[in-house]
Amino acid sequence: MTAGLMLSLAGLALVDSTSIGTLFIPVWLLLTPGRVRAGRILAYLGTITVFYFGAGLLVVLGAGAVGGALDSRAALVVQLAAGVGLFALSFRFDPRRCKGTGRLSRWRDRAAADSTSIAWLVGLAMLAGLAEIATMLPFLGAIGMLTTSHLDAVTVTVLLAGYCVVMVLPAGVLLTGRIAARARVEPVLRRMNAWITEKAGAATGWILAIAGFLVARDAVARLWFPQLMGSP
């Protein structure tokens, strides 16, 4: 395990922490009028954390069945191409074209409704995770790094669990702040909500750009600078 791998995983996890499921919906829940219901929000965050962890384990197990093919030069070239492709794709998310907020508005209204139950929020967490599977690009990039890192299964599992915790850490910090200092944190949440509503499409472009850079950087290091990655 190297510092470079740890920093890359942490960076990707923080990128993933800005998705609809890990940040947008928690912000809406925290803006529900009245006393914040910490139990409901923790149930939501716990569900989406477990969902990502379980999905990650399935991907890791599937990748492990392929064996050393994922650590081959050809696989790393594919990883590099994928990273460059993600970075290039980010430029298509022009803020002037990203004005569709219909789905976000519907999710916001449902999440913020005072009548929503814990069971409904657990279902919402699952729905958010399922809806984001096709766009879990930073997460899949992190999985690719883990499966080619020459680490044992226990270490990979621990790192994956840590990744999922970091993903929901910003939402947890906001929850703590909302409980401890509502007057100071609520205006911040409102500004975040306004930004989310107006800039969601452009934010997706930034997420893709950062994820593409980190995935491509890892591939370059493994291809041409293996000594920096601790490879033999």
ABEGO torsion letter per residue (X at the ends): XBAAAAAAAAAAAAAAAABAAAAAAAAAAAABBEBBBAAAAAAAAAAAAAAAAAAAAAAAAAAAAAEAAAABAAAAAAAAAAAAAAAAAAAABBAAABABAAAAAAAAAAAABAABBAAAAAAAAAAAAAAAAAAAAAAAAAAAAAAAAGBBAAAAAAAAAAAAAAAAAAAAAAAAAAAABAAAAAAAAAAAAAAAAAAAAAAAAAAAAAAAAAAAAAAAAAAABAAAAGBX
